[in-house]
């Protein structure tokens, strides 16, 4: 059974949110402020389990992070415990894509009083706010970036949806950082089964072409900014303060993981990532 109290404590919410769009936004924002996006276990050769019990044990009890299939499974379980009506969707990530990408991202479709909303606690490239599912809908992230939903774009296909972002590139992980509206991901509202999620997760954690098998990534949102660690490149923006550096010492890398992202790896685990020769 899902431990809602433990989840709310993990995301530092002292009380249950209201069952409306404001409450949904509050949960998602708190989730991303406290639970980092990361693929460290993939890079350490560990399989990623996305059943509810395994995800809660890792992200809540062990206080680790995870990527979208873990993050949004945890969010869906929490929303169910909070009596929200929600189900998973699958998406294609267009950030940095040169050809049609596979269905390797998941987000949530939430229905509140007849209105559908998208929620996403597992998008590692930036912070995408909760938004109504409507053509032309716009939302703004705490860092000032704007997001736009459009329907029937060529990248989404007929009946599909495309999410775009226009904002400061320093509050992203560096991908899709050109001027103007940049595509983030496309999706449809087709029903998604556990087997579909399992296939997307399997590809993400094992395919040679997957970003997660080739790059070590960690990110977390800040109250008015974003921090990321991509292989040895550290980037952090907090309000108007920007810091960028290449980490060349595994001890510094380990300390940065702990202090900025709340992830504690052993020295042997950091060595096993293969980032420092």
C-alpha positions, 0 to 999 in steps of 0.5 A: 500500500502506498505510504502517502504520509511518507511521500508528503514528508519526502517532498516537504509538504506539511499538509495534503494539497487541495484536489484541484489544479492548484493542489496538483501544481503544488504537489508537482513543484514540491516533488521536483524541488526535493527529488532529483532527476537522475540515471546513476543506477543505469550507468552503474549497470543496475536494472530500473524497476518501475513497479510502485513498491520499488519506486517508493523504496528508492525515491522515498525511503532511500531518498534517491532520484530517478528518471521519468518512468520512476518519477511519474510512477511515484507521482501517479501513485501519490495522486491516486492516494490523494483521490485525483483521477490520473493515468499515464501517457507516453511521449517522444522527446524532441530536445536535441533530436535529429530524427523522430525519437522513440516513445521513451518519456512518460507524463500524467493526464489528470482530470479535475472537474471535467478538465484535463491537465498534464502533469510531469514530475519526471522531465529532466531537461527543465521544469514543465509546469502543470498545464490544461490540455488545450490548444494554445494553452500557456504556462509559466515556470518559477524560473520565468520560462514560458511553455506552450501546448499546440495540437496537430503539429507535424512532430506530434501528428494528427490529434497529437500534442506538442509542448514547447518552451521559451526561456533562459537556457541556463535553467535547462540541462543545455539541450534545446537551448536556442532562441524562441519556442523550442520543442520539448516533447510530443504525445497523444492521449491514447491509453497506455498499459503497463507493458507499454511503460515496461517497453519504454523503460527497457529501451531507456535503460539498455539501448545503445542509442539511449541517452541514459546508457551513454551520458550520466545526468542529474538535475533538480529544480531550484525555487527560481532556477535549475541545477544539472550535472551532465557527466562532469559538467556542472551548471547552476542558476539560482535567480540571477546567479549562474555557475558553470564548471567542469569537475575533474576530481571524483571527490568534488563530484561526490560532494556535489552530488550530495550537497546540491542533489541530495544523492549519496554515492560511495567513492567506489560507486563514483569510480564505477561511473567511469567519468574520471579515467 
